[in-house]
Structures are given as C-alpha cells and as structure tokens.
Amino acid sequence: MSAQRLSRSFYTNDVLDIAPHLPGKFIVMNNGHCPEKYIITEVEAYRGEEDLACHASKGRTRRNEIMYADGGHIYVYLIYGMYWMLNFVTGKNGNPQALLIRSVEGYNGPGVLSRKLGIDGSYYGEDLVSSDRIWIEDSNIKGKIVTRPRIGVDYAGEYWKSKPWRFVMNLQI
C-alpha cells in the first residue's frame, strides 16, 4: 500500500491546527531517479499580519506574496545569503500563514535540511498538492509532540517570541 499524498484540504486549515499534525509526516523529494522520504520532526508556525515574527507583519510584498495564496504552496526565502528556508503556506487565500520546516529526521536546522533536500529559490510557489518533485505524505509514525517557543525571532518582542508555536516530535520508532 502506498502512502497518501496530503490534499489541499489539509493545508487550508489554520496554521495552529495543522502544526501539531505535520511532524511525523513524510517530505518526499523526487529528483528524477528514486523518490526519497524524510520524516518531518519539527515545524514552527507563523500566523498572519498580526504576528510580528511573521514575514507578513508588514503587509504584502514581492517576497511574501505566496503566503497570501491558498495553503499547500511553498514559501522559500534566502537568509544570510546562503540558506534557503523551506515553509509550507497554510490557511485560506488572503490570510498569510506558513510553517517553517525546522528539521527532518537526521537533519536538524532549517538551513541544513534545505541543503540536504536540494531546496533553492526555484521551489518558491511550488504546489505541494500537484508537484512532481516535492510533496507531503501521511504516515503511521507516532511520537510525542511538545511545544516550545519559536527560535530566532527576538526582533518581534517578548509576546511574539514566547508563543509556543514550535512543534517538536520525539520519534517512537
């Protein structure tokens, strides 16, 4: 039995409803040879223009335009001129939300995992529902999900940086 690719309806829910359910699912990368699966182990939520840690907090820009689309698209951006950050857009059209993929099993840190997966700017706007090169599949992997404050968002102020919107799975394989 093959695993089920997640449908659009999964991604169009609120980011805080999706976040605890994404760890344990597979990111599938198809480089044209043999698809490789990686277990998502940590994500971090960013929720709309009111969230001062979210890229949409200053409104719609060329950089964050895809965050305003229906959930299920990829939002990538470059930091420090060298690391691509992989995010999945969530929610409904016009309500910018995204989940930063912070780690997959064996690769901790969003920059490290993006390099391992070969993520670059060409993934911006990619549709996880129909893409032939990246998608998410459901799994039966179980683990305890714990929440933690977000990382690297001190600029947003104490209230927003302290939000327990980082979801970490301790795998039980």
VEXPA-904363 format. One record per residue: residue number from 0; residue in three letters; chain; x, y, z of N, C-alpha, C in turn. Coordinates in nm, 2 decimals. Example, Ala and Ser with C-alpha at 12.3 -4.5 7.8 and 13.67 -1.06 7.14 Angstrom:
2
{0,ALA,A,{1.32,-0.57,0.78},{1.23,-0.45,0.78},{1.32,-0.33,0.78}} {1,SER,A,{1.28,-0.22,0.71},{1.37,-0.11,0.71},{1.29,0.00,0.79}} 
end
This chain:
173
{0,MET,A,{0.08,-0.12,0.00},{0.00,0.00,0.00},{0.09,0.12,0.00}} {1,SER,A,{0.06,0.21,-0.09},{0.14,0.34,-0.09},{0.08,0.44,0.00}} {2,ALA,A,{0.17,0.53,0.04},{0.12,0.64,0.13},{0.04,0.74,0.06}} {3,GLN,A,{-0.05,0.81,0.13},{-0.14,0.90,0.07},{-0.08,1.04,0.07}} {4,ARG,A,{-0.07,1.10,-0.04},{-0.03,1.24,-0.05},{-0.14,1.33,0.01}} {5,LEU,A,{-0.09,1.43,0.09},{-0.19,1.52,0.15},{-0.26,1.61,0.05}} {6,SER,A,{-0.39,1.63,0.07},{-0.47,1.70,-0.02},{-0.47,1.85,0.02}} {7,ARG,A,{-0.53,1.93,-0.07},{-0.54,2.08,-0.04},{-0.62,2.10,0.09}} {8,SER,A,{-0.72,2.02,0.12},{-0.80,2.05,0.24},{-0.72,2.04,0.37}} {9,PHE,A,{-0.61,1.96,0.37},{-0.52,1.96,0.48},{-0.46,2.10,0.51}} {10,TYR,A,{-0.40,2.16,0.40},{-0.33,2.28,0.41},{-0.41,2.41,0.43}} {11,THR,A,{-0.54,2.40,0.39},{-0.62,2.52,0.40},{-0.68,2.55,0.54}} {12,ASN,A,{-0.64,2.47,0.64},{-0.68,2.49,0.78},{-0.58,2.59,0.84}} {13,ASP,A,{-0.62,2.64,0.95},{-0.54,2.74,1.03},{-0.40,2.68,1.06}} {14,VAL,A,{-0.30,2.76,1.06},{-0.16,2.71,1.08},{-0.15,2.64,1.22}} {15,LEU,A,{-0.22,2.69,1.32},{-0.21,2.63,1.45},{-0.29,2.50,1.46}} {16,ASP,A,{-0.38,2.47,1.37},{-0.45,2.34,1.36},{-0.36,2.24,1.29}} {17,ILE,A,{-0.29,2.29,1.19},{-0.20,2.20,1.11},{-0.07,2.16,1.18}} {18,ALA,A,{-0.01,2.26,1.25},{0.12,2.24,1.30},{0.15,2.12,1.39}} {19,PRO,A,{0.06,2.08,1.48},{0.08,1.96,1.56},{0.06,1.83,1.48}} {20,HIS,A,{0.01,1.84,1.36},{-0.02,1.72,1.28},{0.09,1.70,1.17}} {21,LEU,A,{0.18,1.80,1.14},{0.27,1.78,1.04},{0.40,1.70,1.08}} {22,PRO,A,{0.45,1.72,1.20},{0.56,1.63,1.25},{0.51,1.48,1.24}} {23,GLY,A,{0.60,1.40,1.19},{0.57,1.25,1.17},{0.53,1.22,1.03}} {24,LYS,A,{0.49,1.32,0.95},{0.46,1.30,0.81},{0.59,1.30,0.73}} {25,PHE,A,{0.58,1.26,0.60},{0.70,1.25,0.52},{0.71,1.37,0.42}} {26,ILE,A,{0.82,1.43,0.40},{0.85,1.51,0.29},{0.91,1.41,0.19}} {27,VAL,A,{0.85,1.41,0.07},{0.90,1.33,-0.04},{0.97,1.41,-0.14}} {28,MET,A,{1.10,1.38,-0.18},{1.17,1.46,-0.28},{1.20,1.36,-0.39}} {29,ASN,A,{1.16,1.41,-0.51},{1.17,1.33,-0.63},{1.27,1.40,-0.72}} {30,ASN,A,{1.39,1.35,-0.72},{1.50,1.41,-0.80},{1.51,1.35,-0.94}} {31,GLY,A,{1.40,1.27,-0.98},{1.40,1.21,-1.11},{1.45,1.07,-1.12}} {32,HIS,A,{1.51,1.02,-1.01},{1.56,0.88,-1.00},{1.46,0.80,-0.91}} {33,CYS,A,{1.49,0.80,-0.79},{1.41,0.73,-0.69},{1.37,0.83,-0.58}} {34,PRO,A,{1.24,0.85,-0.56},{1.20,0.94,-0.46},{1.25,0.90,-0.32}} {35,GLU,A,{1.29,1.00,-0.24},{1.34,0.98,-0.11},{1.24,1.05,-0.01}} {36,LYS,A,{1.22,0.98,0.10},{1.13,1.02,0.21},{1.21,1.06,0.33}} {37,TYR,A,{1.17,1.17,0.39},{1.23,1.22,0.52},{1.11,1.25,0.61}} {38,ILE,A,{1.13,1.20,0.74},{1.03,1.23,0.84},{1.04,1.37,0.90}} {39,ILE,A,{0.93,1.45,0.89},{0.94,1.58,0.95},{0.93,1.57,1.10}} {40,THR,A,{1.03,1.63,1.17},{1.03,1.62,1.32},{1.01,1.75,1.39}} {41,GLU,A,{1.02,1.87,1.32},{1.00,1.99,1.39},{0.95,2.10,1.29}} {42,VAL,A,{0.85,2.17,1.33},{0.80,2.29,1.25},{0.77,2.41,1.34}} {43,GLU,A,{0.76,2.52,1.28},{0.74,2.65,1.35},{0.64,2.73,1.28}} {44,ALA,A,{0.53,2.77,1.36},{0.42,2.84,1.30},{0.43,2.99,1.29}} {45,TYR,A,{0.39,3.05,1.18},{0.38,3.20,1.16},{0.24,3.23,1.12}} {46,ARG,A,{0.17,3.32,1.19},{0.03,3.33,1.17},{-0.02,3.47,1.14}} {47,GLY,A,{-0.01,3.51,1.02},{-0.08,3.64,0.97},{-0.01,3.77,1.00}} {48,GLU,A,{-0.07,3.87,0.95},{-0.01,4.00,0.96},{0.00,4.05,1.11}} {49,GLU,A,{-0.08,4.00,1.20},{-0.08,4.05,1.34},{0.04,3.99,1.41}} {50,ASP,A,{0.10,3.88,1.36},{0.21,3.81,1.42},{0.34,3.89,1.38}} {51,LEU,A,{0.40,3.95,1.47},{0.52,4.04,1.44},{0.64,3.96,1.40}} {52,ALA,A,{0.64,3.83,1.42},{0.75,3.74,1.38},{0.73,3.69,1.24}} {53,CYS,A,{0.61,3.71,1.19},{0.57,3.66,1.05},{0.62,3.76,0.94}} {54,HIS,A,{0.67,3.71,0.83},{0.71,3.80,0.72},{0.59,3.88,0.67}} {55,ALA,A,{0.47,3.84,0.70},{0.35,3.92,0.65},{0.32,4.03,0.75}} {56,SER,A,{0.39,4.05,0.86},{0.35,4.15,0.96},{0.36,4.29,0.90}} {57,LYS,A,{0.43,4.32,0.80},{0.44,4.45,0.74},{0.36,4.46,0.61}} {58,GLY,A,{0.27,4.36,0.59},{0.19,4.36,0.47},{0.25,4.28,0.35}} {59,ARG,A,{0.17,4.28,0.25},{0.21,4.20,0.13},{0.33,4.27,0.06}} {60,THR,A,{0.42,4.18,0.02},{0.54,4.23,-0.05},{0.57,4.13,-0.16}} {61,ARG,A,{0.66,4.16,-0.25},{0.70,4.07,-0.35},{0.76,3.94,-0.29}} {62,ARG,A,{0.84,3.95,-0.18},{0.90,3.84,-0.12},{0.79,3.74,-0.06}} {63,ASN,A,{0.69,3.79,0.01},{0.60,3.71,0.08},{0.46,3.69,0.00}} {64,GLU,A,{0.45,3.73,-0.12},{0.33,3.72,-0.20},{0.26,3.58,-0.19}} {65,ILE,A,{0.34,3.48,-0.20},{0.28,3.34,-0.20},{0.22,3.31,-0.07}} {66,MET,A,{0.25,3.37,0.04},{0.19,3.35,0.17},{0.04,3.38,0.17}} {67,TYR,A,{0.00,3.47,0.08},{-0.14,3.51,0.07},{-0.22,3.42,-0.02}} {68,ALA,A,{-0.16,3.31,-0.08},{-0.24,3.21,-0.16},{-0.30,3.11,-0.07}} {69,ASP,A,{-0.39,3.03,-0.13},{-0.44,2.91,-0.05},{-0.33,2.83,0.00}} {70,GLY,A,{-0.35,2.76,0.11},{-0.25,2.67,0.16},{-0.21,2.56,0.07}} {71,GLY,A,{-0.09,2.51,0.09},{-0.04,2.40,0.00},{0.07,2.44,-0.09}} {72,HIS,A,{0.11,2.57,-0.08},{0.22,2.61,-0.17},{0.35,2.63,-0.08}} {73,ILE,A,{0.46,2.64,-0.15},{0.59,2.65,-0.08},{0.63,2.80,-0.08}} {74,TYR,A,{0.68,2.84,0.03},{0.74,2.97,0.05},{0.88,2.95,0.09}} {75,VAL,A,{0.97,2.99,0.01},{1.12,2.98,0.04},{1.18,3.12,0.03}} {76,TYR,A,{1.27,3.14,0.12},{1.35,3.27,0.12},{1.49,3.24,0.16}} {77,LEU,A,{1.58,3.32,0.12},{1.72,3.31,0.15},{1.76,3.39,0.27}} {78,ILE,A,{1.83,3.34,0.36},{1.89,3.41,0.47},{2.04,3.41,0.47}} {79,TYR,A,{2.10,3.51,0.52},{2.25,3.52,0.53},{2.31,3.50,0.39}} {80,GLY,A,{2.24,3.51,0.29},{2.29,3.49,0.15},{2.33,3.35,0.12}} {81,MET,A,{2.29,3.25,0.21},{2.34,3.11,0.18},{2.24,3.00,0.22}} {82,TYR,A,{2.14,3.03,0.30},{2.05,2.93,0.35},{1.91,2.95,0.30}} {83,TRP,A,{1.85,2.86,0.23},{1.71,2.86,0.19},{1.62,2.81,0.30}} {84,MET,A,{1.52,2.88,0.34},{1.43,2.84,0.45},{1.30,2.78,0.38}} {85,LEU,A,{1.27,2.66,0.41},{1.15,2.59,0.35},{1.03,2.61,0.44}} {86,ASN,A,{0.92,2.67,0.38},{0.80,2.69,0.45},{0.68,2.64,0.37}} {87,PHE,A,{0.58,2.59,0.44},{0.46,2.55,0.37},{0.35,2.65,0.41}} {88,VAL,A,{0.29,2.71,0.30},{0.18,2.80,0.32},{0.06,2.73,0.37}} {89,THR,A,{-0.02,2.78,0.47},{-0.14,2.72,0.52},{-0.25,2.83,0.52}} {90,GLY,A,{-0.37,2.78,0.55},{-0.48,2.87,0.56},{-0.55,2.90,0.43}} {91,LYS,A,{-0.64,3.00,0.44},{-0.72,3.04,0.32},{-0.66,3.15,0.24}} {92,ASN,A,{-0.69,3.17,0.12},{-0.65,3.28,0.03},{-0.67,3.41,0.11}} {93,GLY,A,{-0.56,3.49,0.11},{-0.57,3.63,0.17},{-0.53,3.63,0.31}} {94,ASN,A,{-0.51,3.52,0.38},{-0.47,3.51,0.52},{-0.34,3.45,0.53}} {95,PRO,A,{-0.23,3.53,0.53},{-0.09,3.48,0.52},{-0.05,3.40,0.64}} {96,GLN,A,{-0.02,3.27,0.63},{0.03,3.18,0.73},{0.13,3.09,0.67}} {97,ALA,A,{0.22,3.04,0.75},{0.32,2.94,0.70},{0.38,2.86,0.81}} {98,LEU,A,{0.43,2.75,0.78},{0.50,2.66,0.87},{0.64,2.65,0.82}} {99,LEU,A,{0.74,2.69,0.90},{0.88,2.67,0.87},{0.91,2.53,0.91}} {100,ILE,A,{0.98,2.46,0.81},{1.02,2.32,0.84},{1.16,2.33,0.90}} {101,ARG,A,{1.17,2.31,1.03},{1.29,2.33,1.11},{1.38,2.20,1.11}} {102,SER,A,{1.32,2.08,1.10},{1.41,1.96,1.10},{1.33,1.84,1.04}} {103,VAL,A,{1.41,1.75,0.98},{1.36,1.62,0.94},{1.46,1.52,1.01}} {104,GLU,A,{1.41,1.40,1.02},{1.49,1.30,1.09},{1.63,1.30,1.04}} {105,GLY,A,{1.73,1.32,1.12},{1.87,1.31,1.08},{1.93,1.45,1.03}} {106,TYR,A,{1.85,1.55,1.02},{1.90,1.68,0.97},{1.83,1.79,1.05}} {107,ASN,A,{1.90,1.84,1.15},{1.84,1.94,1.23},{1.88,2.08,1.19}} {108,GLY,A,{1.79,2.17,1.18},{1.81,2.31,1.14},{1.76,2.33,1.00}} {109,PRO,A,{1.69,2.44,0.98},{1.62,2.46,0.85},{1.72,2.48,0.74}} {110,GLY,A,{1.83,2.54,0.76},{1.93,2.56,0.66},{2.00,2.43,0.62}} {111,VAL,A,{2.03,2.35,0.72},{2.09,2.21,0.69},{2.00,2.13,0.61}} {112,LEU,A,{1.87,2.12,0.65},{1.78,2.03,0.58},{1.75,2.08,0.44}} {113,SER,A,{1.74,2.21,0.42},{1.72,2.26,0.29},{1.84,2.22,0.19}} {114,ARG,A,{1.96,2.23,0.25},{2.07,2.19,0.17},{2.07,2.04,0.13}} {115,LYS,A,{2.03,1.96,0.23},{2.03,1.82,0.21},{1.92,1.78,0.11}} {116,LEU,A,{1.81,1.85,0.12},{1.70,1.82,0.02},{1.71,1.89,-0.11}} {117,GLY,A,{1.81,1.98,-0.13},{1.83,2.05,-0.25},{1.73,2.16,-0.28}} {118,ILE,A,{1.68,2.22,-0.17},{1.58,2.33,-0.18},{1.65,2.46,-0.22}} {119,ASP,A,{1.60,2.53,-0.32},{1.65,2.66,-0.36},{1.54,2.75,-0.40}} {120,GLY,A,{1.57,2.86,-0.45},{1.47,2.96,-0.49},{1.37,2.91,-0.60}} {121,SER,A,{1.40,2.81,-0.67},{1.31,2.76,-0.77},{1.19,2.69,-0.72}} {122,TYR,A,{1.19,2.66,-0.59},{1.07,2.60,-0.52},{0.97,2.70,-0.48}} {123,TYR,A,{1.00,2.83,-0.49},{0.90,2.93,-0.45},{0.77,2.92,-0.52}} {124,GLY,A,{0.66,2.90,-0.45},{0.53,2.89,-0.51},{0.49,2.75,-0.56}} {125,GLU,A,{0.59,2.65,-0.55},{0.56,2.52,-0.59},{0.43,2.47,-0.51}} {126,ASP,A,{0.35,2.39,-0.58},{0.22,2.34,-0.52},{0.25,2.20,-0.47}} {127,LEU,A,{0.24,2.18,-0.34},{0.26,2.05,-0.28},{0.16,1.95,-0.32}} {128,VAL,A,{0.05,1.99,-0.36},{-0.06,1.90,-0.40},{-0.04,1.84,-0.54}} {129,SER,A,{0.03,1.91,-0.63},{0.04,1.86,-0.76},{0.19,1.85,-0.81}} {130,SER,A,{0.28,1.89,-0.73},{0.42,1.89,-0.77},{0.47,1.75,-0.80}} {131,ASP,A,{0.56,1.74,-0.90},{0.63,1.61,-0.93},{0.76,1.60,-0.86}} {132,ARG,A,{0.81,1.70,-0.79},{0.94,1.70,-0.73},{0.94,1.71,-0.58}} {133,ILE,A,{0.83,1.76,-0.52},{0.82,1.76,-0.37},{0.67,1.75,-0.33}} {134,TRP,A,{0.64,1.67,-0.23},{0.51,1.66,-0.17},{0.52,1.60,-0.03}} {135,ILE,A,{0.40,1.60,0.04},{0.40,1.55,0.17},{0.30,1.43,0.17}} {136,GLU,A,{0.35,1.33,0.24},{0.26,1.20,0.25},{0.23,1.18,0.40}} {137,ASP,A,{0.12,1.12,0.42},{0.07,1.08,0.55},{0.16,0.97,0.60}} {138,SER,A,{0.16,0.94,0.72},{0.23,0.82,0.77},{0.16,0.77,0.90}} {139,ASN,A,{0.21,0.66,0.95},{0.16,0.60,1.07},{0.26,0.62,1.18}} {140,ILE,A,{0.36,0.70,1.16},{0.46,0.73,1.26},{0.40,0.80,1.38}} {141,LYS,A,{0.43,0.75,1.50},{0.38,0.81,1.62},{0.50,0.87,1.70}} {142,GLY,A,{0.47,0.97,1.78},{0.56,1.03,1.86},{0.50,1.13,1.95}} {143,LYS,A,{0.56,1.17,2.05},{0.51,1.27,2.14},{0.54,1.41,2.08}} {144,ILE,A,{0.44,1.50,2.07},{0.46,1.63,2.02},{0.47,1.72,2.14}} {145,VAL,A,{0.58,1.80,2.15},{0.59,1.90,2.25},{0.60,2.04,2.19}} {146,THR,A,{0.56,2.14,2.26},{0.56,2.28,2.20},{0.67,2.35,2.28}} {147,ARG,A,{0.73,2.44,2.20},{0.84,2.53,2.25},{0.82,2.67,2.20}} {148,PRO,A,{0.89,2.77,2.26},{0.89,2.90,2.20},{0.96,2.90,2.06}} {149,ARG,A,{0.93,2.99,1.98},{1.00,3.00,1.85},{1.14,3.04,1.86}} {150,ILE,A,{1.22,3.02,1.76},{1.36,3.05,1.77},{1.40,3.16,1.67}} {151,GLY,A,{1.49,3.25,1.71},{1.54,3.35,1.62},{1.45,3.46,1.59}} {152,VAL,A,{1.35,3.49,1.67},{1.25,3.60,1.64},{1.25,3.70,1.76}} {153,ASP,A,{1.36,3.73,1.82},{1.37,3.83,1.92},{1.32,3.96,1.88}} {154,TYR,A,{1.34,3.99,1.75},{1.30,4.12,1.70},{1.15,4.15,1.71}} {155,ALA,A,{1.07,4.04,1.73},{0.93,4.05,1.73},{0.87,4.09,1.87}} {156,GLY,A,{0.96,4.09,1.97},{0.92,4.13,2.10},{0.89,4.01,2.18}} {157,GLU,A,{0.89,4.03,2.31},{0.87,3.92,2.41},{0.74,3.84,2.39}} {158,TYR,A,{0.63,3.91,2.36},{0.50,3.84,2.34},{0.50,3.74,2.23}} {159,TRP,A,{0.55,3.78,2.11},{0.55,3.70,1.99},{0.66,3.60,2.00}} {160,LYS,A,{0.78,3.63,2.05},{0.89,3.53,2.05},{0.86,3.42,2.15}} {161,SER,A,{0.77,3.45,2.25},{0.74,3.35,2.36},{0.63,3.25,2.32}} {162,LYS,A,{0.56,3.28,2.21},{0.45,3.19,2.17},{0.50,3.05,2.15}} {163,PRO,A,{0.43,2.95,2.21},{0.47,2.81,2.20},{0.43,2.75,2.06}} {164,TRP,A,{0.48,2.81,1.96},{0.44,2.78,1.82},{0.54,2.70,1.75}} {165,ARG,A,{0.64,2.64,1.82},{0.73,2.54,1.76},{0.69,2.41,1.81}} {166,PHE,A,{0.67,2.31,1.72},{0.61,2.18,1.74},{0.72,2.08,1.71}} {167,VAL,A,{0.76,2.00,1.81},{0.87,1.91,1.80},{0.82,1.77,1.83}} {168,MET,A,{0.86,1.68,1.75},{0.82,1.54,1.77},{0.94,1.46,1.81}} {169,ASN,A,{0.92,1.38,1.93},{1.02,1.29,1.97},{0.97,1.15,1.91}} {170,LEU,A,{1.04,1.10,1.81},{1.00,0.98,1.74},{1.00,0.86,1.83}} {171,GLN,A,{0.91,0.77,1.81},{0.90,0.64,1.88},{0.89,0.54,1.77}} {172,ILE,A,{1.01,0.51,1.71},{1.01,0.41,1.60},{1.06,0.28,1.65}} 
end
